[in-house]
């Protein structure tokens, strides 16, 4: 299949998470080890990392849980030979067991437990919310056969209130239009979110209002997804895509010019998603009287929709699990199975620094490998390191910041980050051109100390937004002085940083405040286009050397190119 077609499928973003005595101790995506972005490969490297981090062997593990369970749908797949073979080869528990046996031949079959996909998503949010009771909404492209599920979570139990079929998936519609606009399905939806503020939603509003029906019972219905009749049409949404060709705009070829028409489609699509999310969440919030809501599923990574939900005032508190995509179902499946043993400590997830950290010998080995190409200066303390980094940022330099444990989830939150001054007028274009090599329309996010966030952004003092998963407004009086992180509509994807969240990153922001007058940096992930976020020190140095990043801070060391 064409790579862009291949992503119209399940089972990408594989990951592993380890829960010990009810506490999450390690989690990581397989892509960070295999270096294949969004891989669906069996997460053997991530599993082995989790076991090493906890200092245990596989025989110490009570269960292996997996975030899909197709067993209830076996009769449906048995209706014809081809789907029956698909079930046996891919979806069945037996297929899962066969994969595990390749790596763990002695692990008992009865300790391998499939968990319904949306239940795993729900558990990942509810059991990390810190709440005994909340509305829990899972919204993604599809689980086994569902696209959206609403639960009432209370005292560790989930009561299903509503389930919406994949035939009416707002996530699939969003992804199909993403594909139609020349980007990748189940991969580039965040680009549409970034493109939308450049467009006029009114131009295509009627198309999306007619395509997505908001029903009085809190559900949604999308007739154009029901046009697919044959197996080929259903698997690749061919009839729906033909409908978009006929009724929306001409399909854009990848890398072709992005016209105003494409921007207007993106704006109308984002408006449609915002409206659908508010409709479902608002209806069940009103029906249950619940004022707290926890979200997961790939659609919950849409920062604009999250911001609209928070601003709506329909809930007193909104929590979005930071690894909301399918990588987060590794966490959710483990938490759900642990909850059945009454072994879950339901505490608010801290900043998810749950991946590998690398000790001094590993860092020195990487430095030695590139010794002929780099100059290294060592500092005696984190305070000295932060002071030098802050000086360079104030000078308008672009630095990479690599410390401690790698983040779990799609965002770099201060341990595998590229940082710069958000007040530099040309900084966004500079980083896009010399480092990220990505589309110029996409905004960068600010990381700001929690103590100062209300000064620069339209949030209340003390507001915690530690996951970089929600859009807020930059205060109008500061938009012109923060051009590198202020989007065309005056918004920004804010990350707040507290001393408790990440003490070293917080120290850096304090040092930056002394040099620039703002405890804030532009923060983007330490990678280039098409590459997963860096994991090892060697990957950090290699990426540094092949981009325009000017300095690399590797723990308490600064690396520069020789003869620069």
N, C-alpha and C positions, 0 to 999 in steps of 0.2 A: 504494500500500500504506500501511497504518497505519505510522507511524514506528517503532513497537515491533516490527512484523513485518519491516520493512525490514532491521533489523540481523541477521536470521537469513540472513546471506549472507557472501560473501567480499569482500575488497578494501577494507577500511576502514583507517584509521590510516596513510595514505600518507606517505612520507618520502623523503629523499634523503641519501646519505652519499658522501663522496669519499675515496678512498684514493690517495695519491700516493707512489710508490716504496715501497709496502708499509706506509705509515703513514697512519692515519686522521687527516685534517686538519680535517674539518668534517662535521656531520650535524645535521639538523633535521627536524621533522615539518611537513607542509604546513599542518596546523591552526593553527600559530602565526602563519602569514602570512595565511591566508584567514579566520581567526577562526571557522571552522566546526568544532566539536569532533568528533573522530573521523572527519574527512572521508576519503573515498576518492577525491577528485579527483586528477587527474594533478598530481604535485608540482612544478609548474613554478617556483614561488617558492622552494621549498627547493633545487631544482637550481641556480637562478641565484645564490642565496646561497652555496652551496658553491663554485661557480666563482669568485665574487668574493673569497671568503675566501682561496682559493689563488692568486688573481691569474692565472688562466688562462682561456682561451677553450675553447669546446666542441671545436673542432678539435684541441686538445691532448689530448683524452681518448682513451685507447686503446680502451675499451669502455664501453658502458652495460649493466649487468647488472640483471635484474629477478627478484624472489624468488618467481616461480611459473613452472612449466614443465608445460603440459598436453599437449605433443606426444605423449608415450607413451600417452595415453588417448584419442587421436583416434578409433581404431576403436570404442571404447565409445560415444562421442558420435555416431558415424555411424549408429547402429542405428535412429534415427527422425528425421524431418525437423526436428522442433522442437529436439531436442538438438543436431543437426548445425548448425542456424542459431545456437544459443547458442554452440557452440564457435567458429564462424567470427566471430561478432560480438563475443565477449567474451574467450574463453580462448586463442585461437590466437596464435602469434607474429605473424601478419599483423595481428591486431587491435592488438597492442602497437605494431607498426611504424606503423600508421595514427595512433595517438595521438602518437607521437614526431614524426611528420612535421608535425603541426599546429604544433609549436613549433620543431622543428629539421629543416626540410625537406631539408637537405643532408647529414645524418649518414648514413653508409653502413649499409645493412641488415645487412651481414655483421658489423658491430661491435656489434650488439644481441644480447645473450646471455641467454636465459631460464635460470634456475637452479631446480632442484627446491626447493619451499618448505621442506621440513624439512632439506634439505641447507644452505640459506641460514641457517636458524635455527641449525643445528649449527655452521656456520662462524663465526657471530657469537659463539658461546660459546667454542668450542675455540681459535680464533685470537686471542682476547683474554684467555685464561686465563693465559698465560705458561707453560703446561706443554707439554712434548713429547709427553706421553702421558696420556690420561684417558678415562674413560667419559663419553660425551656423550649426554644424554637430551633429546629434544625432545617436549614435551607441550603440545598446544593443542586447540582445537575441531576443526579439520581443516586439512590442507594441500590438495593436489589431491584426494586420496582417503584420505589417512592421518590419524590423530589422534595417534599416538605412535610415535616411531622411536628406537631405541637404536643408537648407534654406538660402536665402539671407535676412538678417535682416536690415531694414532701417527705421529710425524714428518711431519705435514702431510697424512696420508691418512686417509680415513674408511672403516671396514669396517662395513657394516650388519649388526647382530646380530639385530634383531627389528623388525617393523613391525606396528602394530595399525591396523585399518581404522577409518574414521570411523563405521562401524556400531557400534563399541564405544568411542566417545569419551567418556571421563570429563569432558572439557572441555565437550562438548555437553550432557551430562546436567546438569552444574553450571549451565550457562547456561539450560537449559530450566526447571529448578527456580527459578532467579533470576527468569525471566519469570513463572512460576506464582505467585511470591510478590509480584508487582506491580512488579517492577523491570525494567530493560531488558536484553535479551539482548545479549551481546558488548559490554557497557558497564558494568553495575552489579554485576558479580560481587564486587567488593571490598566492596560494602555487605553482602552475605551473610556475608563473612568477618568484618566488624565486628559483625554482628548475632548471629552464632553463640554467642559466649560468654554471652549472656543466656539461652540455652536449655538444655534437658535432652536430650542426644542419645539417651538410652535410650528415649524415647517413640516414635521413628520409626526406631530402629536396625534392627529386623527388616526394615522395608520396603527400606532401602538395602542391607542384606546380601543380601537376595533379589534385588535389582535388579542388583547388580554382583558378578559372579563373579570371584574371584581364582584363576587357574589355575596348576597346578604348574609350567608352563613359563615363568612370569614374565609372562604376558600377562593381559589382563582381557577379560571378555565381558559385554555389557550387553544382554540379550534385549529389554528394552522399547524400545530404539532400533531394533530390527529389525521392529517391528510395522508400520512405514510401507511400504505396498505401491505405491500409485498415485504418479504424479508430484507431485501436490499434497501428498500426505502426506509424501513424501520431502523436498520443498523446504521445507516449513514444520513438519515433525514433528507433523502433526495427530493421528495415531493415538497417539503417545507422550503428547502433551498431553492427549488424551481419557483415557488411562490414568491420568495424574496426577489429573485431575478426579475419576475414579471411585475411585481407591485411596489417594490421599494425603490432601489436605485441599481444601476449597473454594478455588477460585482467588481470590486477592486482587486487588481493583481498585486501580490506582495511586492513591496519596494516601489510601487508606482506612486505618483504624486497624491498626497492627501488633499482633497479639495474641500471647499466650504460645504459642499453637499455632504461629504463624509462626516464632517464635524457636526453638522446639523442632525444627521442620523444618530450619531453617538450621543448627542445631547438629549434627543427624544427617548432613546433607549434607556439612558440613565434615569431620566425623569420617570419613565414607566416602572423601572425597578424600584425606585424610591417609593412610588405610590403603592406598589404591590406589597412591599415590606411593611409599610405603615398600615395598610389595610389588614393584613393577616395578624400582625402583632397587636395592633390596636383593638381589633375585634375580640381576640381571646384575652387580652388584658382586661377589657371591659366586662366580658362574660364571667371571668373568674374573680375579678376584683383584685388581682395580683398587681402589685406596684413594683415588683422586681422581675427582671427578665435576663436570662442567660442565652447567648447565641453561639451556634457553631454551624459547621458546613461551609463549603467554599464561598457561597454568597455572602457569608458573614465577614469575609475579607474585603468586601466592598466598603471602603472607608467613607465614601460619600453617603451611601444609604445609612451607615451606622450613625453618622453625624446628624442626618435628618431625623432618625428615630430618637436620638437623645434630645435634640432641640424641640421635638414635638411636645414634650412634657407629659406624654402618656404614661411614662414610668418614672418613678423616683430614682431608680438605679438601673443602669444597663451594664452588663458585663459581657464582653466578647472574648472567648477563649483564644489566646494569641496564636496557637497552631490550629486554626479553625478548619483548614483543609483536610484532605484525606490523611496526611501525615499525622494529624491529631487523633485519628481513630485508633492508632496503636496505643496511645495513652488511654483513650476512652474504653477500649475493650479490656485493658488490664484493670482499670479502675472499677469497671462494672463487675467483672468476675471477683475482684477483691471485696467489693461491697456485699456480695452474697455470703461472704465469710465474716461480714461486719468488721472489715479491716481497713476501712478508708478514713483517713483524717481529712475532713472537708475543710480545707483552709484556702483562702484566696491565693491563686497561683502568683508567686513572685515573678519578676522578670525571668523568663525561661532560659537561664544560663545552665543548661543541662547536658551539653555536649562535652567533647574532650578538651582538656587542657594539656599542655605539653611542658615537661620539666626542663630544667636548665641543660642537661646533656643533649636532649633532642634539639633544642634551639641552637646550641653551640655547633652541633654537627651540621645543621643547615647553613649556618653562617660560614663554616669552613668550606662547604661545598662551593660557595660563591665568593670566596675570599678575594679572588683576583678582580672582581667586578664591583665590590662594595667597600666603603669605608665605615667603620663601626665605632661609635662612641658609647661608653657605658656610664650609667648614672648610679649613684649610691642609694637613691630612694625614689619612691613614687612622686614625692613633692618636686624633686629636681626634674624628673621626666615631664611632669605636667607643666612646669614653668617653661621648659624649652618648647614643648608642643604648643603652648599658648602663644609664645613669642612668634613662632613661625606662622600660626594661624592668623595672628594680628597683622603679619606682613603680607598676607594674601597668598600664602603657600598652601598647597594641597598635600595633606598627609594621610597615611594609612595608620590605623590604630588597632593593634593586635594584642589582646591581653586575656588571660584567664580562660574560662570555659566558653566554648562555642554556643551560640544561640540555637534553640529549637524552634522551628517555625520559619516563615518566609522572611522575617525582618532581621536586619542587623541592628542590634540595640546597644552598641557601644563596646563590644568585644571583638568584632570582626568588621570594622567600619572604615570608610573613607570620610575624612572630615575637612571642613573648610569654613571660611568666614561667610555667614549668610548675608552680610552687608556689602559684599563686594559686587559691584554692578555686573561684571562679566563672568562671575564665578559659575553660574549654571551652564553657560555655553562652553566655558573652558573645560569643566569636568565632563560634560557630554562628549566633547570632541577628543579630549586627550586621554580619558580614562574609561568612561562607561560605554562609549561608542554606540549610543542609543538614540532614539528619536528625540529631536530637540523640543517637542511640545511637552514632554513629560516633566513634571515638577520634582524637585527634591524636598526632603522633609527636614524640619528643624528638630534638634534635641535641645531641650531647655531645662534648666534646674526647676524643680517643682516650686521653689521659693519665688522664682521670678516669672513664671509662665503667665500669670495674670497681667503683668505689665505690658506684655507684647501681644497677647492673644485674648480673644473674647471668652475667657473662662473665669470662674470664681477663684479667689485666692485659695491655695491649697489643693486645687484640683489635681487628681492623679490620673494620668493617661500614659501608663508606662510602656504600652505595647506597640505604639505607632500604628494604630488600627482605626483611628477616627479623624475625620476632617473637622477643623474648627476655623473660625474667621480670624485673620490677623487684624488687630485693631487698626482702623483706618489711618490714624495719625502715624503709624509705623510702617505702612506698606511700602512707601517709597524708599525707606532706609533698610528694608529687608528684601531686596529684589531677588536674591538667589533662592529663597524658600517660599515666596508669596506667589501663588498661582494667579492666572489671569483674572479669576473671579474674586480675588482677595482672600482665598482660603489657604490652609496649610495642613499637612498631615502631621500633627503634633505628637512628639514623644516627650513626656516629662520624666525627669531623672531625679531620684531622691538618694540620699546617702544610704538608706536601707536597701534600695533597689540594686544599686551598683556603686559601691563607695569609690572605686578608682575613677570611674567615668564622672561621677559627681565632683571629685577633686579636680579633674581636668576642666570641667565647666566653670568651677570657681576660679581657677587660674585664668581661664579665658576671659572671665568677667573683669579681672584686674587689668587686662591688656586692652580690651575692646569696649568695656562698659556694658557688655551683655553676657550673661551666663548662658550662652547659646552657641551652637555650631550647626552648620549644614551636616547632616548625617545620611550617608548612603552606604549600601552594602559593599563590602570589599570583594569585588569580582568585576569581570567585564561581561559584555553581552554574550549570552549563551553559556556562561560558566556558572556552576554553583558557587556559593559563598566559600571563600577559602577555609580550609580546615587546619592543615599542618603548617608549621613554620616554613618548611621548604616551599609549599604552595604560595605562602604569603610573599616570600622573597622573589619567587619566579614571576608572580603577577605584578609585583612592584617594578621589576626590571623591564617588563615588556609593555608598560603603560607610561603615561605621563605623570604618575604620582611622584612628587618631589622628594618626600622623605617617608620612611617606614619606621614606626615605633613598634619594636618587638619586645614586649615586656619593658624592662628598664634599659633598653638599648635604642639608639637611633641609627638607622642605616641610610647612607647616601650613596649615590653612584660615584665611583672613582673618577677623578679628573673632571668633575662637574663644577 
